[in-house]
Amino acid sequence: MDLYRILQVSSNSTLEEISRSYKKLALKYHPDKNNQDEQLTEKFKSITRAYEILKDPKKRSIYDRHGIQGLEGITTTESPKQQPTTRFRNDYDIFSSVFEDINSMFSRHHQSMFNQASNFPQFSTSNMKKHVEPLPKSTKVYTSDDIYHTTEVTLQDLYFGKIIKLSLPKSMKCQKCNGFGGLNPQTCRVCQGSGQVLITYFNQFSQMRQNETCSPCQGNGIYIAPQNKCLQCNGIGYIQDTKIISANVLPGSKNGDKIILKNESDEGRNVIPGDVILKIREKPHPEFMRDGNDLIKTIQIDLSVAIGGGPIFFNHLNGKFIKTIVEPTIQYDDIKIIEDYGMPIKQQPSLKGDLILKFQIKIPTLKEIPNLSKLIENLPKTKPVLPVDSEINEVVLTDPSSTRFKKRRIYDEI
């Protein structure tokens, strides 16, 4: 066994060069970094034992002159009974002494609860030994937040119903690695799949226990070797992407209605996706106005139709033209109802509300009435009723487009 070859140095290397090479190799083959792989763990032990000998000038001198056989009986101080059980722990001790306060991938500086009080000294685990053991797997899962979105639809969409498609950004499972973060996923040997470990720090004076996230698997319980890490999600298992989702707007839906798409919110490890909640916003319609399940439409009719009655035609939301007969002597702002021509009732789409028609009368111009005097003679007249001895002021009506009216508006704005 060539110790220099194990540490990848030459026989005339300095102690500094040997230490530097050991640090590099120990980090590469440390068991915590390689999911406790047995072959790599043995390699880590060999590297540590080689360094233990070559860092000691006396042992190195004996090794250079007599080889590994010359070191039998002096390479360790443990008794035969103790050596098998403490050998691997000593390998960790050597690794810890070289890296000072870096005991392993789990090493961190900790302070006790008394550090918050200024009169207590700081408590550090950097120079303490430690024991790592897995914690029971937690079955706790979380629900991601709901995603809220408002979508605009036309009154005609609400009449017929519509399938709308939305493009929503969300966290999604990586399809390349199926959410594991890489290829060949294995249960983490350090935490046994729980993602959490109990670390016991100890020395000859004290002992402290602390729960921590498992570093090799980053708390996932699944270990992915570095060379197998998924490049698409960078080992996370989930990516930010855009998903096209469909929502069914039922006939008769109303402004402000909500459509709930179950479990379409953000995905994640140990996460139950929340819901996507769509709120309907109705766009104004140029001809129809909605009132519950009823539709309201203002209809302009000619004076001749208002007086004598007759047929009228108009376009409906259903895409068809409606024909109806107006009775004679309809008045301005009169209201008529066409039953079952309103909006579909959402719970029973075969039933519909009513269509409410509000009438306005189009007064013809003088040019459109050739025999105005004859028409006036035949129209009824309402005589004004005034109190006795009333004082009367006679005034002149002016068109709003007149110059004087415009000037007054300018003065009002000053």
C-alpha distance (Angstrom), angle and dihedral (degrees) to the residues before:
residue distance angle dihedral
M1 . . .
D2 3.83 . .
L3 3.81 108.2 .
Y4 3.80 92.6 -169.4
R5 3.79 91.1 54.6
I6 3.81 90.7 48.6
L7 3.82 89.7 55.6
Q8 3.83 91.2 40.2
V9 3.82 94.0 -123.8
S10 3.80 134.9 115.6
S11 3.79 124.9 -105.6
N12 3.80 91.8 -108.1
S13 3.83 95.2 50.9
T14 3.79 118.1 129.7
L15 3.80 122.9 -115.0
E16 3.81 88.8 -107.4
E17 3.81 91.2 55.2
I18 3.80 91.1 46.9
S19 3.83 91.9 49.9
R20 3.80 92.1 47.6
S21 3.80 92.1 51.3
Y22 3.80 91.2 46.7
K23 3.79 92.1 52.9
K24 3.78 91.2 52.1
L25 3.81 94.6 47.7
A26 3.81 94.9 41.6
L27 3.78 91.5 54.4
K28 3.79 91.0 48.2
Y29 3.80 96.5 49.8
H30 3.80 101.0 31.1
P31 3.86 108.8 136.9
D32 3.80 93.5 -130.8
K33 3.78 89.3 58.3
N34 3.81 94.5 48.7
N35 3.81 101.7 45.2
Q36 3.84 91.6 -102.9
D37 3.82 91.6 -65.4
E38 3.81 106.0 -173.7
Q39 3.82 97.4 -138.7
L40 3.79 93.6 46.7
T41 3.81 90.4 44.8
E42 3.81 90.2 56.0
K43 3.79 89.4 49.0
F44 3.80 89.3 51.8
K45 3.81 89.4 52.5
S46 3.81 91.9 50.5
I47 3.81 91.4 49.6
T48 3.80 91.5 49.3
R49 3.81 93.7 47.6
A50 3.78 91.4 48.8
Y51 3.79 90.6 51.4
E52 3.82 91.5 46.9
I53 3.79 88.8 60.4
L54 3.79 101.0 38.7
K55 3.81 95.1 47.1
D56 3.82 90.1 60.1
P57 3.85 109.8 76.7
K58 3.83 92.4 -152.4
K59 3.81 94.9 49.3
R60 3.81 91.7 42.7
S61 3.80 90.7 53.1
I62 3.81 91.7 51.0
Y63 3.82 90.6 46.7
D64 3.82 92.2 49.7
R65 3.85 91.1 52.2
H66 3.81 103.1 35.3
G67 3.82 107.1 15.1
I68 3.79 125.9 -132.1
Q69 3.83 91.3 -41.2
G70 3.77 90.3 65.1
L71 3.81 90.5 60.9
E72 3.78 97.1 56.0
G73 3.79 110.1 127.2
I74 3.84 97.3 15.0
T75 3.81 105.3 60.1
T76 3.77 91.5 85.4
T77 3.76 137.3 20.6
E78 3.80 97.7 -146.9
S79 3.78 120.5 115.5
P80 3.84 117.2 -115.4
K81 3.79 90.7 -103.2
Q82 3.79 94.5 50.9
Q83 3.78 99.6 40.4
P84 3.85 100.0 76.4
T85 3.81 93.8 51.6
T86 3.80 98.1 41.0
R87 3.78 101.9 37.2
F88 3.80 97.5 90.6
R89 3.78 93.1 42.1
N90 3.81 88.5 54.8
D91 3.80 89.2 53.7
Y92 3.81 87.1 58.9
D93 3.80 90.4 47.1
I94 3.81 90.9 56.0
F95 3.79 90.7 47.5
S96 3.81 90.0 50.1
S97 3.79 93.7 49.1
V98 3.80 92.0 53.3
F99 3.80 94.5 48.1
E100 3.80 93.4 40.2
D101 3.79 105.1 -151.9
I102 3.85 95.1 9.3
N103 3.82 101.0 95.3
S104 3.80 94.0 164.4
M105 3.78 139.0 -47.0
F106 3.80 86.6 -58.8
S107 3.81 95.4 55.3
R108 3.78 115.9 122.3
H109 3.75 137.5 149.0
H110 3.79 113.4 -101.6
Q111 3.77 133.1 -171.6
S112 3.76 126.4 -155.3
M113 3.78 122.6 -120.5
F114 3.79 88.6 -100.0
N115 3.80 92.4 67.3
Q116 3.79 89.8 83.7
A117 3.77 88.7 69.8
S118 3.78 110.4 73.5
N119 3.81 93.5 -143.5
F120 3.83 92.8 64.4
P121 3.82 122.0 80.2
Q122 3.80 120.7 -119.3
F123 3.79 117.3 -94.8
S124 3.82 117.1 -142.5
T125 3.81 131.7 -175.4
S126 3.79 94.1 -163.1
N127 3.80 94.6 106.8
M128 3.80 96.6 37.0
K129 3.78 128.4 100.5
K130 3.76 118.6 -123.0
H131 3.76 145.0 -156.6
V132 3.82 121.9 -150.6
E133 3.81 123.1 -155.2
P134 3.82 131.7 167.3
L135 3.79 122.4 -105.1
P136 3.83 123.3 -138.6
K137 3.78 113.1 -84.0
S138 3.79 113.6 -97.9
T139 3.79 116.7 -131.1
K140 3.80 92.9 -160.6
V141 3.78 114.6 128.9
Y142 3.78 130.8 -177.2
T143 3.79 134.4 -141.5
S144 3.78 116.7 -131.9
D145 3.80 120.2 -128.4
D146 3.79 119.0 -86.0
I147 3.81 117.0 -106.0
Y148 3.82 115.8 -132.0
H149 3.80 122.4 -155.6
T150 3.81 134.3 170.2
T151 3.79 119.2 -145.8
E152 3.82 126.1 -169.8
V153 3.81 120.2 -136.9
T154 3.79 133.7 174.8
L155 3.79 125.2 -112.6
Q156 3.79 87.0 -112.4
D157 3.84 89.5 56.3
L158 3.80 88.6 53.6
Y159 3.81 89.9 49.2
F160 3.80 97.4 51.7
G161 3.81 100.1 23.1
K162 3.78 123.3 -122.7
I163 3.80 143.5 -145.2
I164 3.80 107.1 -129.9
K165 3.80 125.2 -167.1
L166 3.78 122.5 -149.7
S167 3.78 131.9 -168.1
L168 3.81 107.2 -142.4
P169 3.83 127.4 178.2
K170 3.81 112.4 -132.0
S171 3.79 144.7 148.0
M172 3.81 108.9 -88.8
K173 3.79 137.2 -178.3
C174 3.79 111.8 -94.7
Q175 3.80 106.1 -109.7
K176 3.80 93.6 -156.5
C177 3.83 95.6 61.0
N178 3.83 97.3 19.4
G179 3.80 91.2 -122.7
F180 3.82 96.7 -56.2
G181 3.81 95.9 106.1
G182 3.79 95.7 -122.2
L183 3.77 149.3 1.2
N184 3.82 126.4 -58.9
P185 3.83 96.6 18.3
Q186 3.80 115.1 -161.7
T187 3.77 133.8 -171.7
C188 3.79 106.8 -95.6
R189 3.81 109.3 -106.4
V190 3.78 93.1 -155.1
C191 3.81 98.1 58.7
Q192 3.84 96.0 17.6
G193 3.80 89.9 -126.0
S194 3.81 98.0 -53.3
G195 3.81 95.9 105.8
Q196 3.82 90.2 -138.1
V197 3.80 131.7 85.7
L198 3.78 136.1 -169.2
I199 3.81 111.4 -132.7
T200 3.79 119.3 -162.3
Y201 3.82 113.3 -159.9
F202 3.78 114.0 -163.7
N203 3.79 146.3 163.2
Q204 3.78 134.2 166.4
F205 3.80 91.3 -75.2
S206 3.80 107.5 39.9
Q207 3.78 148.7 3.2
M208 3.82 132.0 -145.6
R209 3.81 131.8 -175.8
Q210 3.76 126.2 -155.1
N211 3.82 136.6 174.0
E212 3.79 114.0 -130.9
T213 3.78 140.8 172.2
C214 3.79 111.2 -96.6
S215 3.80 106.7 -105.5
P216 3.83 101.9 -157.8
C217 3.82 92.1 57.6
Q218 3.84 95.3 25.8
G219 3.79 90.4 -125.6
N220 3.81 95.1 -56.2
G221 3.80 97.0 108.6
I222 3.81 88.1 -133.6
Y223 3.79 120.7 97.5
I224 3.80 120.6 -148.3
A225 3.80 118.3 -173.3
P226 3.84 111.5 -123.3
Q227 3.80 92.2 -115.7
N228 3.82 90.1 54.2
K229 3.80 96.7 50.9
C230 3.80 113.3 132.3
L231 3.79 110.6 -110.4
Q232 3.79 94.3 -160.4
C233 3.82 95.6 61.9
N234 3.83 96.1 20.7
G235 3.79 90.3 -120.1
I236 3.81 95.3 -57.7
G237 3.80 95.9 108.2
Y238 3.81 93.4 -136.5
I239 3.80 133.0 70.9
Q240 3.79 137.9 -165.1
D241 3.78 107.2 -112.8
T242 3.79 142.5 144.9
K243 3.79 121.6 -101.5
I244 3.79 127.2 -163.9
I245 3.80 109.3 -136.0
S246 3.79 129.6 -177.8
A247 3.79 127.4 -139.4
N248 3.80 128.0 -170.7
V249 3.80 115.2 -134.6
L250 3.81 103.1 -160.2
P251 3.82 121.6 -140.9
G252 3.79 108.7 -93.3
S253 3.81 94.9 27.6
K254 3.79 113.6 151.4
N255 3.76 138.8 -138.8
G256 3.82 107.7 -82.4
D257 3.81 95.4 23.7
K258 3.82 115.0 140.9
I259 3.78 127.2 -137.6
I260 3.82 113.6 -157.4
L261 3.80 117.6 -153.1
K262 3.80 105.2 -164.7
N263 3.82 120.2 -132.0
E264 3.82 95.0 -5.8
S265 3.81 95.5 121.7
D266 3.82 126.7 96.8
E267 3.79 117.8 -37.5
G268 3.79 125.2 -145.0
R269 3.79 145.4 152.4
N270 3.83 110.4 -67.3
V271 3.80 87.3 1.8
I272 3.80 129.0 125.3
P273 3.82 106.4 -148.6
G274 3.80 114.3 -117.1
D275 3.80 123.9 -137.7
V276 3.78 134.1 -81.6
I277 3.81 108.2 -131.3
L278 3.80 116.9 -160.5
K279 3.79 119.3 -163.0
I280 3.81 117.1 -156.4
R281 3.78 118.5 -132.8
E282 3.82 116.1 -169.9
K283 3.79 117.6 -139.4
P284 3.83 115.4 -136.0
H285 3.82 113.7 -99.6
P286 3.83 119.7 -139.4
E287 3.84 95.1 -137.2
F288 3.80 110.4 19.4
M289 3.78 133.0 54.6
R290 3.78 123.5 -165.8
D291 3.80 126.5 -132.8
G292 3.79 109.3 179.1
N293 3.79 105.5 -62.3
D294 3.82 92.7 -18.1
L295 3.80 128.9 90.1
I296 3.81 123.1 -142.6
K297 3.79 123.0 -155.2
T298 3.79 129.6 176.3
I299 3.81 112.3 -139.2
Q300 3.81 124.6 -162.3
I301 3.81 114.0 -151.8
D302 3.78 131.5 -176.7
L303 3.78 120.2 -103.0
S304 3.78 89.6 -114.9
V305 3.81 91.1 57.4
A306 3.79 91.2 45.4
I307 3.79 90.3 53.6
G308 3.76 102.8 35.7
G309 3.78 103.0 21.2
G310 3.78 125.6 -130.2
P311 3.80 145.3 153.0
I312 3.80 124.1 -46.6
F313 3.82 129.8 -170.1
F314 3.80 131.2 -156.6
N315 3.80 139.2 161.7
H316 3.83 118.4 -103.8
L317 3.83 130.1 -151.0
N318 3.79 88.4 -109.6
G319 3.81 88.5 68.4
K320 3.80 95.7 -109.4
F321 3.79 131.0 110.2
I322 3.79 116.5 -112.5
K323 3.82 121.8 -144.0
T324 3.79 121.5 -165.5
I325 3.81 137.3 158.8
V326 3.81 120.1 -116.3
E327 3.78 114.9 -147.6
P328 3.84 119.1 -127.3
T329 3.80 121.8 -87.5
I330 3.79 97.6 25.9
Q331 3.79 111.5 175.9
Y332 3.79 131.3 -135.7
D333 3.87 110.5 -87.0
D334 3.80 91.7 13.0
I335 3.79 112.3 153.5
K336 3.80 126.6 -141.7
I337 3.81 129.5 178.5
I338 3.81 131.6 -139.6
E339 3.78 106.6 -161.4
D340 3.83 122.4 -133.1
Y341 3.80 94.1 10.4
G342 3.78 96.7 102.8
M343 3.82 129.5 90.1
P344 3.81 121.9 -44.7
I345 3.80 113.2 -101.0
K346 3.80 106.3 -114.5
Q347 3.79 96.7 -139.8
Q348 3.85 91.5 44.5
P349 3.82 108.3 24.7
S350 3.82 92.0 -179.1
L351 3.82 87.5 68.1
K352 3.79 122.8 69.5
G353 3.76 139.2 -168.5
D354 3.81 124.1 -122.0
L355 3.79 133.7 -82.1
I356 3.81 111.5 -126.0
L357 3.82 115.9 -155.9
K358 3.79 119.2 -159.3
F359 3.80 112.5 -164.9
Q360 3.78 128.2 -140.7
I361 3.80 121.5 -178.5
K362 3.76 120.7 -134.4
I363 3.83 109.0 -139.3
P364 3.82 111.0 -147.1
T365 3.80 122.0 -127.9
L366 3.82 123.3 -114.5
K367 3.79 90.3 -101.7
E368 3.79 90.2 56.6
I369 3.85 92.7 55.5
P370 3.84 110.8 62.8
N371 3.83 95.5 177.1
L372 3.80 98.7 39.9
S373 3.83 94.8 149.7
K374 3.78 91.4 52.9
L375 3.78 90.7 48.9
I376 3.79 91.7 50.2
E377 3.78 91.7 51.6
N378 3.80 90.5 56.7
L379 3.79 97.0 44.7
P380 3.82 119.7 92.2
K381 3.78 116.4 -107.9
T382 3.78 129.2 -146.0
K383 3.80 114.2 -144.8
P384 3.81 115.6 -143.6
V385 3.80 116.1 -117.0
L386 3.82 111.8 -145.9
P387 3.81 130.9 178.5
V388 3.80 116.6 -104.2
D389 3.82 114.4 -88.5
S390 3.82 92.1 13.0
E391 3.79 116.0 168.8
I392 3.77 110.2 -126.1
N393 3.83 127.0 -157.2
E394 3.77 115.9 -163.2
V395 3.84 114.4 -148.1
V396 3.80 138.0 177.3
L397 3.81 123.3 -119.7
T398 3.81 114.4 -131.3
D399 3.78 128.3 -160.1
P400 3.86 112.8 -116.1
S401 3.80 89.6 -124.9
S402 3.82 92.4 63.6
T403 3.81 119.5 119.0
R404 3.81 93.6 -120.2
F405 3.79 91.7 53.6
K406 3.81 91.0 51.2
K407 3.82 91.3 50.7
R408 3.80 91.5 52.3
R409 3.81 90.1 51.8
I410 3.80 89.5 52.9
Y411 3.83 91.3 51.6
D412 3.81 90.2 49.3
E413 3.80 90.8 55.1
I414 3.82 94.3 51.3
